[in-house]
Amino acid sequence: MIKSPTSKSKIFFIFSAVLIVISIVSLLVQGLNLGIDFTGGSTLSFELNGTKYDKAVEARITELVKANSDAKDIVVQKVGDGGVSIKTTELTNEQSKAVVDAIKAEYKLEQKHVSEVEKVDGNVSKRLIADSLKAIVLAVILMLLYITWRFDFMSGTCAVIALCHDVIIMLGFYSVFRFSVNTSFIAAILTILGYSINATIIVFDRVREKSRVAKKATTANDIADDAITNSYLRAINSSITTLLTICVLYVMGVDSIKEFALPIIVGIVAGTYSSLFLADPVWAAWKNSAKKSK
């Protein structure tokens, strides 16, 4: 059992503050490692014509692309039954021809098995980023209004603080470790917003229940401690169950699945932490501050 989590709230606040500072500094200094979906590039699709796709084939195709071009960001994915898609930084006509000829020779393919190299327009994805940011902001505002209506403005604000914490941690993780950011990352952020707010609402529901039956001498810290103690097992068990599934997908899945699974893993850890050890202690600290000011 967790005993008096709010008594350790300063530790939680300092820990979160350190992570947020590191994330913001990294974002300002080196930014995000934007992938092909955002920067633009070239795509090539072809059929293996009987060759079974596996990790060795994926590694060999990557080697062929590197050997015949100056591509820096190469994503090789299985498509359908026997199909392969290559996404990479923009190739010149000479490099495109060299890559196609090398793949055809390696796997004994005919021209009918290979599609033309196409250009990926980064501007389309940039508009997607703008639209996604608008969707995130709108979702946060609606969540704030909903929690304010169901609970109170203080609870809604604390929940939004926890959500902002989760998003910054996810962005910082990708910035610090230089993972490639593609459109699946935006989908992962939206997914985590819903997952995190659900866990936070459960905690604040316990806060409301405890507040209704609390005695006059009961402090905000006592209410927050009871709420966390009564909900942390459920939150942690749900998170572990989800993490096990997502981790299996990350280990066993193809690259496109991994691109979506990794930010989900980071987001679930950050979201569980913020729901239990950030949102509620912030509410208690705010409540105590408001009581003192009166």
Secondary structure in CASP SS format (residue, H / E / C, confidence):
PFRMAT SS
TARGET T0000
AUTHOR 0000-0000-0000
METHOD secondary structure of the structure
MODEL  1
M C 1.00
I C 1.00
K C 1.00
S C 1.00
P H 1.00
T H 1.00
S H 1.00
K H 1.00
S H 1.00
K H 1.00
I H 1.00
F H 1.00
F H 1.00
I H 1.00
F H 1.00
S H 1.00
A H 1.00
V H 1.00
L H 1.00
I H 1.00
V H 1.00
I H 1.00
S H 1.00
I H 1.00
V H 1.00
S H 1.00
L H 1.00
L H 1.00
V H 1.00
Q C 1.00
G C 1.00
L C 1.00
N E 1.00
L E 1.00
G C 1.00
I H 1.00
D H 1.00
F H 1.00
T H 1.00
G C 1.00
G E 1.00
S E 1.00
T E 1.00
L E 1.00
S E 1.00
F E 1.00
E E 1.00
L C 1.00
N C 1.00
G C 1.00
T C 1.00
K C 1.00
Y C 1.00
D C 1.00
K H 1.00
A H 1.00
V H 1.00
E H 1.00
A H 1.00
R H 1.00
I H 1.00
T H 1.00
E H 1.00
L H 1.00
V H 1.00
K H 1.00
A H 1.00
N C 1.00
S C 1.00
D C 1.00
A C 1.00
K C 1.00
D C 1.00
I E 1.00
V E 1.00
V E 1.00
Q E 1.00
K E 1.00
V E 1.00
G C 1.00
D C 1.00
G C 1.00
G E 1.00
V E 1.00
S E 1.00
I E 1.00
K E 1.00
T E 1.00
T C 1.00
E C 1.00
L C 1.00
T C 1.00
N H 1.00
E H 1.00
Q H 1.00
S H 1.00
K H 1.00
A H 1.00
V H 1.00
V H 1.00
D H 1.00
A H 1.00
I H 1.00
K H 1.00
A H 1.00
E H 1.00
Y H 1.00
K C 1.00
L C 1.00
E C 1.00
Q H 1.00
K H 1.00
H H 1.00
V E 1.00
S C 1.00
E C 1.00
V C 1.00
E E 1.00
K E 1.00
V E 1.00
D C 1.00
G H 1.00
N H 1.00
V H 1.00
S H 1.00
K H 1.00
R H 1.00
L H 1.00
I H 1.00
A H 1.00
D H 1.00
S H 1.00
L H 1.00
K H 1.00
A H 1.00
I H 1.00
V H 1.00
L H 1.00
A H 1.00
V H 1.00
I H 1.00
L H 1.00
M H 1.00
L H 1.00
L H 1.00
Y H 1.00
I H 1.00
T H 1.00
W H 1.00
R H 1.00
F C 1.00
D C 1.00
F H 1.00
M H 1.00
S H 1.00
G H 1.00
T H 1.00
C H 1.00
A H 1.00
V H 1.00
I H 1.00
A H 1.00
L H 1.00
C H 1.00
H H 1.00
D H 1.00
V H 1.00
I H 1.00
I H 1.00
M H 1.00
L H 1.00
G H 1.00
F H 1.00
Y H 1.00
S H 1.00
V H 1.00
F H 1.00
R C 1.00
F C 1.00
S E 1.00
V E 1.00
N C 1.00
T H 1.00
S H 1.00
F H 1.00
I H 1.00
A H 1.00
A H 1.00
I H 1.00
L H 1.00
T H 1.00
I H 1.00
L H 1.00
G H 1.00
Y H 1.00
S H 1.00
I H 1.00
N H 1.00
A H 1.00
T H 1.00
I H 1.00
I H 1.00
V H 1.00
F H 1.00
D H 1.00
R H 1.00
V H 1.00
R H 1.00
E H 1.00
K H 1.00
S H 1.00
R H 1.00
V H 1.00
A C 1.00
K C 1.00
K C 1.00
A C 1.00
T C 1.00
T C 1.00
A H 1.00
N H 1.00
D H 1.00
I H 1.00
A H 1.00
D H 1.00
D H 1.00
A H 1.00
I H 1.00
T H 1.00
N H 1.00
S H 1.00
Y H 1.00
L H 1.00
R H 1.00
A H 1.00
I H 1.00
N H 1.00
S H 1.00
S H 1.00
I H 1.00
T H 1.00
T H 1.00
L H 1.00
L H 1.00
T H 1.00
I H 1.00
C H 1.00
V H 1.00
L H 1.00
Y H 1.00
V H 1.00
M H 1.00
G C 1.00
V C 1.00
D H 1.00
S H 1.00
I H 1.00
K H 1.00
E H 1.00
F H 1.00
A H 1.00
L H 1.00
P H 1.00
I H 1.00
I H 1.00
V H 1.00
G H 1.00
I H 1.00
V H 1.00
A H 1.00
G H 1.00
T H 1.00
Y H 1.00
S H 1.00
S H 1.00
L H 1.00
F H 1.00
L C 1.00
A H 1.00
D H 1.00
P H 1.00
V H 1.00
W H 1.00
A H 1.00
A H 1.00
W H 1.00
K H 1.00
N H 1.00
S H 1.00
A H 1.00
K H 1.00
K H 1.00
S H 1.00
K C 1.00
END
